[in-house]
Amino acid sequence: MSFALAEETATVVEETAGTVGTVVKERTHLEGFEHIGESGLNALLGYLVVFIGLTLLMTVVIIVGKIMVAKTKKADTKSVTPAAAPAAVAPVAAPAAPKKLAPGSAGDVKIYDTDPRDAAMIMAIVADKLGKPLNELRFRSIKEVK
């Protein structure tokens, strides 16, 4: 089978095995595109499958996320409940009045296994490296790592 393409119309000559003679058909410039509808349908079905797959994946991720959040909340509730029960049994004394702090200080510093002089040097070095005044920083505790 041979094709000859022209601008508008071409004549196609088919030679068929087993028959004597030739068949002449008129052919327009759109012939050969008879499967374009089928190709378009295949493309649309492919896109549909991909979007359905993405939607299912998104749904699975959302469900797993909600399960994990629920487990985390449940674990937090369990850890808070035992601590709250003894507090309800034993009445808590009124908190003592807070100590008066020196002007410009940010509170007390707990020092563990460290010389107060070394702790003061550490606080001064941190303040210098951060470029902030010492009275704007809050040190909760200083512990020597051995």
PyMOL commands that set and color helices and strands:
alter all, ss='L'
color gray80, all
select helices_A, chain A and resi 36-89+116-130+134-136
alter helices_A, ss='H'
color red, helices_A
select strands_A, chain A and resi 9-15+22-28+110-112+141-143
alter strands_A, ss='S'
color yellow, strands_A
deselect
rebuild
show_as cartoon
